[in-house]
Amino acid sequence: MTTSSPAAPRSFDPLAMMLAAPHRAMFLIGALALLANMGWWTWALLASWHGWPFAAQAMPAAWAHGFLMQYATLSPFVFGFLLTVFPRWMNLAEVPKRTYATVFGSILGGGLLVLAAQSGAPAVLPVGLAAMLTGWTVALLALGRRLAQYRGRDVWAVSCFAALLLGAIGIALALAFACGASPRLMQAANALGTFGLLLPVYFTVAHRMVPFFSNNVIPGYRVVRPAWSLAAVWALLLGHLVLDLAGLPSRRWLTDLPLTGLLLWQWLAWQPWKARGPGLLTVLYVALAWLPVSFALFSADSLSLAWHGSSGWARAPLHALTIGFFASMLVAMVTRVTHGHSGRPLAMGVVPWIAFLGMQLTAVVRILADSAKQPWPIYTAAALLWLLALAPWVVRSAWIYLTPRRDGKPG
């Protein structure tokens, strides 16, 4: 009689786990960058406030903050999501590991070099931006090939791809600036990151997925996601962008007021009053409420400039959008994807709730800071709140991305 020996335990290989699926690698970059890039910005704020010496920088700190948070922090989450779901939306072949590993390495290395360029090594800025643009291009080619195979019949895929193209243009403009071109190109790159890349992608994904999620759990839910509202948001955002780049902020109300009304209508059409649970659905609707609020603030800012020639809003509307909407929706959607793709229950736990509620508080503090007589201490407080609220969520998320699924499935 023979006895079988017990199976050898599976070896723990964080690198293999990280590259087991596109979202793992890209979400890990974004999660760590949430702390690293905001940690750098917090130090920059403290140094400016107290007059401390700061290392040589490749560009003004505020420009770098906008670029790092958009292209090196939030964009990896965008790629992690789209490299995973884009083929599934069209029932096509998944993106191969070698492709998303290349995107991962290029964007990670490039982002670190851009951060280094703001921390004492300004000469590496062009190299970092070129690396990021390389990874971006590899991702665009992979997604574009699938979009062409499907002949562009998925309106949400077309919308996301168009936004990624504008993002690539933004990085190219930043690279041109790093090589000696006009500083206005760097400002245009940041504006493209907000209104040409992130906001269109975020709204497109919400337009497709929020009614889908709601219909799955709310009895009698009515799905409302007309193609015309997506097209109208795109047209108005491009109008906002053109007026912004043309130096006509006093006329932005021409696009921002209609956007406020349209985004409020879309939010109400999704019936937020029905989303009292589960928590993972509720937080999506709370995050989406920041969209009409943000553009109401943009409208008030523009009208104040048109009527009085000045505005006391400073950058409050932008932070209502970037912290209130982008960061809140990031925590809500990434928590859902992370749980769903790791074999965990689709539920908000204590750590995600801390992160989400922390983003609400951070947004309010940062918005109110612009009306203070001495805003710098409040700017710093908002940055510290960001770090404190997100640190536990980042650590927990990173552990999930580096360990096997709970249900034993691949990916």
N, C-alpha and C positions, 0 to 999 in steps of 0.2 A: 504494500500500500504506500502510495506516495502522497505527499502533501505539497500543495502549491505554496510558494513563498509569497508573502504580501507584496502588493504592487509598490514600486518605489514612488515616493512622493514627487510631485511635479516640482521642478526647480523654479525658483522665483527669478524671473528675468524682466526687470523693469523696462529695458529698452524694447524687448519684444512686445511687451504689453502696450507700451506707448504707441508703437507702430502697428498694432493689431487692427486699427480702424482709423480713418481720417480724423474723426472728431477727437479722438484721444490725444493725438499729437498736437493738433492745432489749438484745442481748448486748453491744453497744458501751457502752451506759450502764452496765450491770452491771460490765463489765470495768474501766472507768475508775473506777467507784465502789469497787471492791475496794481500790484504792490510795488514792483520795482520802479515803474515810471512815475507813479504817484509819490513814491518815497523821494525820488529825485526832485519832483516839483515842490514837495513840502520843504525840502532843504533849500531850494531856490527862493521860496517865499520867505523863509526865516532869514536867509542871507540878505535879501533885499530889505526886509523890514529892519534888521538890526545893523545893516551896513557891514556885514562880515565879508571877508574876501571870498571870491568864488573862482573856481578853476576856469581856464580859458574855454570859451564856448564858440561853436561854429555859427550860431545865429542867436538872435534875442531869445531869452528864456521862454517868453510867452508863445512865440512861434513854435519853438521846439515842443512845448507842452501840448499845443494843439496837434502837431504832427504825430508825436509819440502816442498820445491817447487814441487817436483815430486810426492811424495806419499800422502802428506796432502793437496796439493793445486790443482794440475792438475788432479790427479787420481779421486777425487770426480766428476769432470765434465765427466770423462770417464764413471764412473759408472752410473751417471745420464742419460747419453745418451744411454748406452747399456741396462740398466734395462728397458728403455722405448722402444727402437727399436728392440732389440734382438728378442723378441717373434714375433714382427710384420714381421721381415724378413722371418720368417718361418711359419707365420700364426698359431701361437700357443697361448695358454692362457697367459694373462698378468701376470706379477709378482705381487703377492698379497701385500697389504699395509703392513701387519705385517712383511713381509720379507724385503722390502726396508726401512721400519722404523727402523728395527734392524741394517741394514747396515748403515743408516744415523747416528743413535745414537753411534754406535761403532766407526766409522771413525771420527766423530766429537769429541767425548770424547777422543779418542786416540790421535788425532792430537793436541788437547789442552794440553794434558799431555806431549807430546813430546816437545811442545813449552815451557811448564813450566820447563821441564828438562834442557832446555838451558837458563833458566831465573832465576836460583837460587835454583831449586829443582831437582838436578840430579838423586836422588834416584827413581823418578817416571818414568824414561825412560822405564824400562822393562814393567811396567803396561800399559803405553801408547801404546807401540808397540804390546803387546799382545791383547789389545782392537782393534787396527787397523787390526791385523791379523784375529781376530774373525769376524769382519764385512766383511772383504775380503772373508773369507771362506764361510760365509752365501751367499754372492753374487755369488761366484763360483758354489756353490751347486745348486742355483736356475737357473742359466744360463746353467750349465752343464746338468741338468735334461732336459731342453728344447732342447739342442743340441743332446742329446741321443735320444729323442723322434723323432727328425727329421733325425736321423741316420747320422749326420754329412754331409748332402748333400749341405749345404751352405758354400762355401769356405771362405767367408768373416767372417761368424760366427765362423768357426773353427779357423781362423787366430786371431781374437780378443780374443777368449777363450785361445788360446795358450799364447798370450801376458799377459793376466791376471794371468795365472799360473806362468809365470816367475816373474811377480810382486809379487805374494805371496811368491815365493822363496826369492825374495829380502827382503821383510819384515822379513821373518824367519831368514835370515842371520843377519839383523840388530838386531833382538831380541837376537840371539846367542851372538853377540858382546856385547850387553847391559848386558848380564849375565856373561861376563868375557872371552869370546872367543877372538880370534885374531882380532886386528884392521883391518886386511886386509878384513875381512868379511864385515865391514861397507863400505869400498871402493867398494867392489864387489856389495853390495846392490845398491849403487848409480849408478854404471855402468849398472846394470840390469835395473834400473828404466828408464834410458835414451834409451838404445839400445835394451832392451828386452821387455820393457813394452810400454812406451809412443810412441816411433817412429813407431814400428809395428802397434799399434792401430791407430795412426793418419794416417799413410799411407793406412792402410786397409780401414778405413772409407772414405778417399779421393778417393781411388780406386773404391769404390762402388758408392759413392754419387755424386762426382763432375761431372762425365759424365751424371748421371741422372739429376742433376739440370740443366746442360748446355743444354741437349737435350730438356728440357721442355720450354726453352725460346729462344734458338738460332735456327733460321730456317736453315735447311740443315746441322745441326751438325752431325758429325760422331762419334759414341760412340766407344771408344777404351779402353778396360779394360781387357786385356788378363790375364788369370790365371798364365801364366808363369812369367810375370813381378812381380806379388805379391810373387810368390815362390822364384824368384831370389833375390828380395830385402831381404826377410827373410834369405836366405842362406848367403848373403854377410854381413848382419848385425850381424849374429851369428859369422861369421869369424872375423869381427871387434872386437866383444866382446871377443872372445877367445884370440886374439892377445893382446888386452888391459889388460885382466886379467892375462895373462902370462907374462906381463911386457916387451912386444916387440913392443913398439910404433914405432920404426924405420922400422917395417915391415907392419904396418897397411896400407900402400899405396897399398899393394897387394889386399886389399878389397875396400879401399876408392876410388881409381881411377875408377874401374869398377862401383862402386856405383854412382860416379859423372856422368859418361856417361849414366848409366841406368836411373837415376832420371831426367837427362836433357832430354833424349829421351821421357820418360813418360810425362813430362810436355809439351813438344812440341806436342806429340801425342794427348793431350787433347785440342790443338788448342787455346792457350791463346789469340791470336790476335783477336779471335772472341768474347771475353768476355769483351767488352767495356761497357757493361751495362746489367742488372741493377747493382747497387753498391754491393749488397749482393753476386753477382756472381764474380764481378771483384776482390773483396778482397780475395776470395778463391784462385784465380790464382796468385795474388801478394804474398800471404803467401806461396804458393807452390814453387814459384821461389827461396825461401830461401833454399830449400832442396839441389839442385845441388850446390848452392853457398857454403853452409855449408860443403859439402863433398869435394869440391874443396879446401877449407881451410884446412880440415883434411888431404887431400892428400899432400898439400904443407908442412904442419907441419911434416908429417911422412917422406917425401923425404928430408927435411932439416935435420932431425935427422939422416937419413941414410947416407947422404953425408958429413955433417959437424959435426955431433955429438951433435948439439944443435939446438934450434929453438927459434926465437923471437916471436912466435905466442902466447905463453902462453895458455890461455883458450879462445882465440878469436873464434876458430872454434866451440867450445861447445856453446858459447853464440850466435853465428850466428844461431845455431840450436834451442837452447832453447828459446831465446827471438824472434829472427827473424821468425822462423817457428812455434814453439809450441805456443807462446803467440799470434802471429798474427792470426794463424788458430783458436785459441781458441776464440778470439773476433769475428772472422768472422762466425764460425759455431755456437757458443753459441747464438749470436745475432739472427741468422736465426731460430734456434730451439725455442728460447724464444719468438720471435715474432709469429712464426707459432702456438705455443701451448698456446698463450694467446689471440688469436683473433685479433692480430695487423697486419697491412700490412707488407708484406715481402719486407722491404726496409730499407736501412741504413739511420738512422737519424743523427742529429748533434752529439749527445753524442757517439754513436758507432764509428762515423768517427774520433772523437777526440781520442778515445781509440786506434783505429787501427793505425792512423797516428803516435800517440805517441809511439806505439810499434816499428814502423819503425825507428823513431829517437832514441829511447832507444837502439835498437840493434846496430845501427851504432856507437853511442857514446861508448857503452861497448866494441865493437870490436876494435875501435881505441885506447881505453884506454891502451891496452896491448903494444902499441908501444910508449907510453909516458914515459919520464924520471921519472916523478912523477905520477904514475897512480892512487894513492888512491883518490885524489880529483875527478878524472873523474869517478872512480868506484862509488863514493858516488853520483855524479851528475846523473849517469845512474839510480841508485836506486830511487832517488828523482823524476826523470822523469817518471819512472814506476808508482809511487804512484800518481803523479799529473794527468797523462793521464788516469789511470784506476779508480780513485776515483769516478768521476761522473757516469761512466758506472756501477760500482759496486752498488752504491746507487740506481740508476734507476732499475737495474736488481733485486736487493733485494726487492724493492717495488712491482715489477711485480710478483715475486714468492710468496709474502705474500698477494696478493689481487686476487679477482675473475677474470676470463677471461672477456674480453670486450664483447665477443659475447654471454655471458651467458651460454655457454656449460660447461659440467663438465670437470675436469682434469686440 
